């Protein structure tokens, strides 16, 4: 994963600069891939990815129907998102984690944006493809009502049939010798609405999904989306009430040579994630 967007190194172990979301340093350290230049995704791959996205978004929309994430009154931003500066705020990221997920975000706009970015990373991870870890994430990140409303729909969405189409077994495991990748890389965030106890934050992100392996027929591909979260301040932290995704905005794809399968596998295993802060 590369976040080399021209940011400058900071002496406090963080990277930041104009036009990016500030992050902390990583916390740990002959097929379609085979050195050839990869063109547009195959129709099979496109159909599968579109099907997965439609299925999951439909499940979330169904589960969230009737749910509202913002309270009336106290809406400082109104219905339209105000122009948000893209420079890092200078505030430190959270210093605590709960079950491996950053927690204890600030009770302000910056804290809401940091929460949304980190929640997108967690919900876009391969943990969502396994029942126990998916349910734990829902319980940890959503309000109790929202988590209860979503669990059944999510279990249906991540069905054995879907997992099979992704090349996973019924328990969400990749075949021996292969590595399944599902990763969200936030590019930026913006506050669309904010009040003392409710916020609506959009996260623009790059997603990576696919299977790395010599026998893989579904190589890791990228996608650009915007994930919008309705957040509520609850029990000392921001919790998700509802969320939705839409495609784009996507930049013009470059002409980079597709990496080999082994190179991709090593990269996804060696390059850890970030804790995102506004």
N, C-alpha and C positions, 0 to 999 in steps of 0.2 A: 504494500500500500504506500503510495507516495503522496505526501502533503507538501511537496516542494512548490510553493506558490510565491516564492520571492520573499517570504517572511524572514525576519532577522532574529538571530539567537539572543535570548535574554539571559542575563546572568543568574536569574533565579531558577534555572532549569526548565524554562518554558519557552515556547516559540510563539511569536505574535507579530502582527503587522497589519497594515491597511489592506482591507479586502479579504479578511479571513476570520474564522473563529479561532480564538486562542486555545491551545491545547497543552496539556502536560506531556512530558516525554513518555515513551512506552514503559509499561510496567513490567515487561518480561521479553524477555527476549523471544515415426511415420504415420501418426494420427492427425487429428485436426490441429493439435498443438504444434506438431513437430517442426518448428522453425519456419514454417511457411507463413506467409502473410495471410491473416484471416480476414476475409471479406465480410459481407453482411451475414447475419445469422441465417442458418438454414430454415426452411419453412417449418420443419418439424420442431426445431428449437423454439422458433417464434410462437408457434401455436401453443406449445407447452407452457412457455413463460406467460403468455397472455392469459391462458386458461388458469394458471396458478394465481396470478394477480387478480383476475376477475373473481375467482372463487373466494379468495381471502377478503377482498374488499367488500364483496357481497355479504359475507358472513359478519364482518364487523359492522357494516351498515345495518343489517338486520338486527343484530344484537343491541345496537346503540339507538335504535329508533325510539323516539319518545324521550330520550335522555337529553338533558341540556347541560352545558358546561359552564355557563356564565349566569351570574345573578343580575336581576334588573337593577339599574342605578349604579352609581359609582364607576361608570365606564369612562375611563379617562381618554381612551383612544377612539371611541365611536366605532362605527361599523367597518371603516376602512383602515387598513394598516398604515400607520404613519411611516414616513421615511426613516429608516433606522440606520445609524452609523455602523459601518462594518469593522471599524477598528476595535481591537480588544479593549475591554473596559479597564483592565488593570486589577480587577478583583481576583483573589485567589480562588482556585477551584475548591470544591469540598475536600475535606481531609478525612472523611469517614466513609465506610462502606457497610452495606447491609446485604448479606448473602452474596458478596462479590459485586454488588451494584452500588455506584456512588449514591450517597444519601446525605440528608442534612443541608439541602440547598437554601439559599437566602430567601427571606420572605420579601422579595422585591422583584422588579421586572427582570433584572439580570439573573436572579436565582431561578425564575420560571423558565427563562431561555436555556440556562444550563441544564435544568431538569429535563426539558423537552429533548434536547440534543442527546443526552445520555440515555434517556428512555428509548429513543429511536434506535440507538445502537443495540441496546439489550433486546428489544422486540424484533430487530432485524437479524438476530444471531441464529446460529444453528440450534440453539437451545429450544427454539420454538418448534422444532420438528420432533421433539421427544415429549411425551405426555407429562411426565412428572416435572421436568424443568419448565415446561410451558405453563402449567398450572401454578407453579411457584412464582413465575414472573408476573402472571396476571394478579395474583394475590398481593404481591409486593408493590406493583406499580400503579394499580387501579384502586379506586375507592371500593369498599366492600360490595356495594350495590352493582357497580359496573363490572367487577370481577365475576360476580355470580351470574350476571346477565350474559357475559361473554363466554364463559367456560364451555357451555354446551355447543355453542356455535363454532367456537374454535376447534373443539374436539372433532366436530363434523368436517370442518374445513381441512384439517390436517389428517385426513383419513388414510387408511392403508393404501387405497388406490392412488391418492396424490403422492404419497411417499414413494410408491413404486415407480411412478412417472418421473420422479426426481432421482431414481436410481438407488433409493434407500430401502432397507427392509422394513417390516411392520413396526419395529421399535425405533426407527429413525437412524439406524446405523448404516454407514457406507460399507460397500464391499471391501474385503481384504485387499490391501494394496492401493486403495483409492482414498481420496480425501474430499469430503463434501464441504463446500464453502458457502456461507451465507453471511454477508457482512454489510453493515451500513456505515458510510463515512460522511458525517454531516459536513456541509460546505458553509452553511450559514443559517442564522435564525432571525426571525422577526416577530415582534409582538403585534398582534392584530387587535386584541382588546386586553385591558388590564383593570382590575379593581383590587381592593385589599385582599380578598379571598378567592378570586377567580381570575384566570388568565387564558387567553387563546394565543397559542404560539405555533408558528409554522416553521418547519425544518426542511431546508432544501438539502438533498443528499444524493450521493452516488452510491448505488448498491452493487454488490458483487454476488453472483449466485451461480452454482454449477458444480460439477464433479471433476476433480483432477485425478487422472490415472491413465495408465497406458491403454486401457481398454474402454475408457470413457467415450461415450457418444454425445455427451452433453457438456462440452467444455465451459469453463467459467466465463461468463459474459457480464457486461456492465449495463446498468440502467440508471436513469435519472428520474427522481420523483420528488414530490413535496408532501411531507407528512404533517398534518395539522392536528394539534392536541388541545382539547379543552381541559384545563387543569383547575384543581380546587385545592386550597390550602387546608390540610387535614392532619391532625395529630403531629404538628411540627414539621411537615414537609409537603411538597407538591405531589398530588395524586391525579391520575388521569380519570376523567369522567367519561369522555368519549374521544374518538379520533377518526380521522379519515385520510385517505391518500389520493393523489392524482398524479398523472404523468407529467414529467418535465418540471421546469424548462431544461431542455437538453442542448448542450453545445454541439457544434458540428464535430463529428468524430474525426480523430486524427488518423494518421497513416502509419501508426506504430506496428512493428513486426510482432506478431503473436508469439508469446513465450512458449517454450517447450513444456511438456507436462511435468517433468521433474522440477523445473525451475519454478513453476507455479506452486507446486506442492510445497517445496521448501519455503517459498516466500510466505505462504499462508500459515505455515507452522512456526516460522521464526520471527515474523513481525507481529508484535503484540498490538493491542488496542490502546486507545487514549481515554483519558478523562477530559471531557469537553467542558469549557467554561466560556461565558460571554464576556 
